[in-house]
Amino acid sequence: MKVEKEFVLREIAGDYVIIPTGKTVLSFNGLITVNEVGADLWKMLQSEVTFEDLVQGILDIYDVDEETAKEDIQEFLDTLVEGGILEI
């Protein structure tokens, strides 16, 4: 899976925001605010990765149990898919 190139992550006033660019601005209204974990996941999604890669990446960075990480990552991915931001 990999994120669409028409979306970028920006840090604005201490908040991380995923915003559309180019022609995507016309079809995607708004932006998505993410926390630090979401920003880290976004950075991992800049290249082709698997769900297991994302889980391991988060486990390497944060002190969280694997089950919680999997649930939170899946929720984040579902949000991106629903928004047309992520290709699976």
C-alpha positions in Angstrom: 0.0 0.0 0.0 1.1 3.5 -0.7 -0.4 7.0 -0.3 -1.6 9.0 -3.3 0.9 11.5 -4.6 -1.7 14.3 -4.6 -1.7 14.5 -0.8 1.1 15.9 1.4 1.7 16.1 5.1 2.5 19.5 6.5 3.2 20.7 10.0 1.2 23.8 10.7 1.4 25.6 14.1 2.5 22.3 15.8 -0.2 20.2 14.2 0.2 17.7 11.4 -2.2 18.1 8.5 -2.7 16.0 5.4 -3.8 18.3 2.6 -4.7 17.8 -1.1 -2.7 19.3 -3.9 -3.1 19.9 -7.6 -6.4 18.8 -9.2 -7.3 16.8 -6.0 -8.1 20.1 -4.3 -11.3 20.3 -6.5 -12.6 16.9 -5.5 -11.4 16.6 -1.9 -12.9 19.2 0.4 -11.0 19.8 3.6 -8.0 18.3 5.3 -7.1 15.7 7.8 -5.4 16.4 11.1 -3.2 13.6 12.4 -1.3 13.2 15.6 2.4 12.3 15.8 1.8 8.6 15.3 -0.3 9.4 12.2 2.5 11.5 10.9 5.0 8.7 11.4 2.6 6.3 9.6 2.3 8.8 6.8 6.0 8.9 6.4 6.2 5.1 6.2 3.5 5.1 3.6 5.6 7.2 1.2 7.0 4.0 -0.1 5.4 0.7 -0.7 4.8 -1.0 2.6 2.8 -3.8 4.1 0.5 -3.7 7.2 3.2 -5.7 9.0 5.8 -3.2 8.1 3.7 -0.4 9.6 3.0 -2.4 12.8 6.7 -3.1 13.2 7.6 0.5 12.6 5.3 1.7 15.2 6.4 -0.9 17.7 10.0 0.2 17.1 9.2 3.8 17.8 6.5 3.7 20.5 5.9 1.8 23.8 2.7 0.2 22.8 1.4 -3.4 22.7 1.1 -5.1 19.3 -2.7 -5.6 19.5 -3.3 -1.9 20.2 -0.9 -0.9 17.5 -2.7 -3.1 15.0 -6.1 -1.7 15.9 -5.0 1.9 15.8 -3.1 1.5 12.5 -6.1 -0.2 10.9 -8.4 2.6 12.0 -5.9 5.1 10.5 -5.7 3.2 7.2 -9.5 2.9 7.0 -9.8 6.7 7.3 -7.3 7.2 4.5 -9.0 4.7 2.2 -12.4 6.2 2.8 -10.9 9.6 1.9 -9.4 8.2 -1.3 -5.9 9.0 0.0 -4.5 5.5 0.2 -4.2 2.8 -2.5 -4.3 -0.7 -1.2 
